Amino acid sequence: MEKKKSLKQLEAKAEEFDILYRHIESDNELLRAFMANLESQQERIYKAEDYYFGDWIDDRDIVLAKFSNFYDFYSEDLFYDALQERIKMMEKMVEICKEAVEKMVEHRTRPE
């Protein structure tokens, strides 16, 4: 058991955790915005993947032969590499989220 805190210590603790609470509220707002944006991001990814793993190779050969413009999407590896990078980032995000949820649940179920 912790020793009794002075009023000054209690006030300092209250100020510290009031600031921390405000940061958490701000973090939650950012997380809500991120999650909403993530759904839009995934829609773009799915659309691009459908094409990339479908007609892309046939269309690519025609586009490269007939047009002088270079379109990044028709590069041999750029899109595939971007997908691989995204998968790694999302796997890391899942790992971070899983660990955070486990720790938060553990705090709630800890005996007094």
C-alpha positions, 0 to 999 in steps of 0.5 A: 500500500502506498503511503499517504500523499500530501495535498500538494502531491494530490494536486500535482497528480490531478493536474498531470492526469487531467492533461493526460485525459485531454490527450486521450480524448484527442487521441480517440478523436484521431483514431475515429477519423483514422478508422473512417479513413481506413475504410475509404483506403481499403475500398481503393485497395480492393478496386486496384487489386481486382484490376491488378490480379485480373486484366492488368497484365493484358491491358499493361502490354497494350498501354505500354506498346501504344501510349507514350505516357508512362503510368506508374500503375503499369510498372512491373513492381510498384503496385505490388510493392505498395501492397506488400508494404501495406500488408506489413504495416497493417499486420503491425497495426493489428499486433499493436491493437491486439496488445493494447486491447489485452492490456486494457482488459487485463487492467479491468479484470485485475483483482483489487 
